[in-house]
Amino acid sequence: MNLENTLNYEKNMRNYNKTIGILAAAIALTAGVAQAEIEGDVYAGYSTDYIFRGVSLAEDIAEAGVNLSTTCPLTQGTLSAGVWYGSGNDQSGLFENQTISSIGLTKEVANYDLSVGFINYDYNGGTQIGTQEIYVGASTEVIDGINFGVTAFFDVDANESLYVEAAASKSFEVNSSVNLNLSAGVGFYDGDDNIDDGFNHWFLGASLPWAARENLTVTPFVKYVQTDSDYNSGISTDGDEVIGGVRLSVGF
């Protein structure tokens, strides 16, 4: 085994161990609660583009993942864990595929949902560097079913930066099996050497989840993203994008 293969093997093993560690932590936190109800879903989907916080990383993204949640015995809040995998077409060589694993805790206090958690990003191939974040957030219903929230993501590994996103959303019932979900938001960066500080993008989104069967949901979606022309100096971006796709999920 040559040096390059050895380094790639060691990197992949570290990434694997991080993902397994997050899932193990989730299991450990719920261990001992024999009657705890665990809910979740598994899903797969397709998107025309993968835009992460204003940056277009790849096209024709195929994705799959799993989400789990249960009641935390210590706080009576909601403990959640998830793994997302995406693979797409990127001619620049920055992105081949990515795994995002996370664990978080949400607790309702007064009329606010407060959240805290940890996210691990692994880029399996390409030249992007994996990293880790800690996040804190708060959200509430402001008026007539409109929810507003702010979440701060602190990069504690590769970039040592801060990303803050504020977003609003509202859901409308179309009929007994279809909802229309609308969202809008804006993002800001600070402290990343590759990204200009301040405003970096805003977005509008719409999705139409259809409960096709008791536990089966089909969700077509569309999203518009407008990125600041001075967003960064190290990664190319297309300025504005319209993204479309569909996701199939099975709940349990």
N, C-alpha and C positions, 0 to 999 in steps of 0.2 A: 504494500500500500504506500503510494507516494505521499509527500507532505501535504499537497492540496487536498487529496482525498481524506487524509487523516484529520485535517482541520475541518472539512465539511462534515465528517462523521461526528466529531466532537461538538460542533455547533448544533447539528440536528438532535443529538442526544440531550444537550442542554435545553433546547426548545421543547423536546418531548417531556423532559422531567418537570419543566415549569408548568406545562399544561396538566400533567398528571397531579402535580402538587396542588394546583387550584381545586381540581375535582376532589382530591383526597381531603382537603380542608373543608369543603362543603359537606362531605360525608361525615367528617369528624364532628362538625358543629351540630349535626342533627342526630348523631349517635346517642343512644340511650333514651330516645323518645319513640318508644315502640309503636305508639298509636298515631304518630304524626302523619298527616296526610301530605303526600308529595304529589304535586301537580306539575304539568309541563307540556311541552310539545316538541315534535321533531318536524323539520321542514326542509324543503329544497326549492330552488327558484332560479330565475334568470333575470339579468339586468343588462341593458344596452351599454352602460358605463359604470365604472366604479370610481366615484368621486368621494374622496376622504377629506373632509374639512377644507373644501375648496380646490383640492388638487385632483386632477384626472389621472388616476394611476393605471387604468386599463380599460379595455372595451370587452364586450361580450362576456360578462361575468357569470359563471355558474357557481351557485352557492348551496351550502347545506349546513345544518346546525341542529343543536338541541338546547332547550331551556328547561330548567328545573326550579321549583320554588316550594317552600314549606314555611311553617311558622317557627320562628326562632324561639327556643324554650327559655332563653335568658331575657329577651326584651319583648316577646310577643309581637315583634314586627315580622316582616316578610324577608326571609333569607332566600337568595336566588343565586344560581350559578348557570353559566352557559358557555358553549363553545361554538364558534362560527368558522367555517372554512370557505374560502373563495379562490377561484382560479380563473384567469382571464388572459386576454391577448394584449400584450404590450410590446410595441415595436422598439421602444427605447431601451429595453433591458432592465428597467428599474424594478419591475414587478413581474413575478411569475405566479405565485400563489401565496396566500396568507392565512394564518390561523390566529383568531382572537379568542382568548379565554378570559372569563371574568367571574368574580364573586362579589356579591353586594348585600347590603342590609337596608331595608326601608322601614321607617317607623312613622306612624301618624302622630303628630303632636299638635294639639288644638286643631286648626283647620289646614295644617300644612303636612305634606309628605316629605320627610327628611331622609336623605339617602347618603350612604358612604360605601365605597367599594374599591376594588383593585382590578386592573386590566393588564393583561400581558399580550403583547403584539409580537408575532413571529412571522418573518418573511422567509419562506422556504424557496430559495432561489432568487435571482435578480440581485440588484445592488443595494436595495433598501436595508436599513439596519433596524432590527427588532428593538423594542423598548418596553418599559413598564410605566403605568400611571396609577396614581391614587386619585379618586374623585369624591367630591361632596356636592350635594345638590338639594334644592328645595323647590316644591311646586304646590300650587293651590288653585282652586276654582275661583276666578275673579268675578265673573258675572255670566248668568244665563248659559251655564255649561261650558264656558270658555276657560280652559286650563292654561296657566302660565307658569313656567319654571325656568330656573337658572342653574346650570351645572358648571363647576370648575374642575378641570382636569390638570393635575400636577404631574408632569413627567419627572420621574425620580431616577431615570437610568441614562439613556443615550443623549437626550436633548436638554434636560434640566430646564424645561420651559413650562409656561402656563397657557392653557387654552380655555376660554370661557364661552359658553353658548347659552343664549336666551331664546326660548321658543314658546309659541302659543299654539293651542290645538283645540278643535271642537269636532264633535261627532254628531251626525244626523242619522236618524233611523229612516231608511228608505222604505223598507217593509220588514216583515218578521225575520227574514233571513239575510238582508243586505243593509249595510251601513255605509255612509259616506263620511270619511275622515279627512279633515282639512288641517294643514299645519303651516306655520311660517316661523322663520327664525333667523338669527344673525350670530356670527362667530367672530371672536377676537383672539389674537395671539400676543404673547409677550415672552421675550427671553430666548427664543430659538434662533440660533445663528443663521439658519437657512431661510428664515421667514421674517418678513418685516413686521415690526411691532404694530399693534393697533388692529383696526378693522380688517378682516380678510374676505368675508363672503356673507351673502344672505341667500335664503332659499324659500321656495313655496312648494308645498306638496299636497297631493290628494291620493287617497287609496279607497278601494271599494271592496272590502272584505265580504265574501259571500259564503254563508254557512251551507255548503252543498249537501252535507250529511251531518249527523249528530256530532261527530268529532273531526270532521273534515272541512277545512276552510280554504277557499281559493281567493287570493287577493291580488288583483291587478293594481298597478300604481304608476303615477307619473310625478316627476319632480323637476323643478326649474332651479338652477343654481347660478348665481351671478358672483363672480370672483373679482376682487379689486385688481386693477391692472398692475399695481405695484406690490402684488401679493408676496412675491419672493424673487430671489435672484438665482436660486439653485435648482428649482424644479419647474418645468414648463407647465402652463395651464392655459386652457382655451378661452378664458374670460367668462363665457356663459355656456351653459349646457342644459339641454332638455333630456331627461333620463326616463326611460320607461321599462317596465318589467312585470313579472308575475311571480307569486310565491304560493306554494302548496304546503299546508301545514296540517298535521294530525295531532290533536290534543289527547291527553290522558290524565 
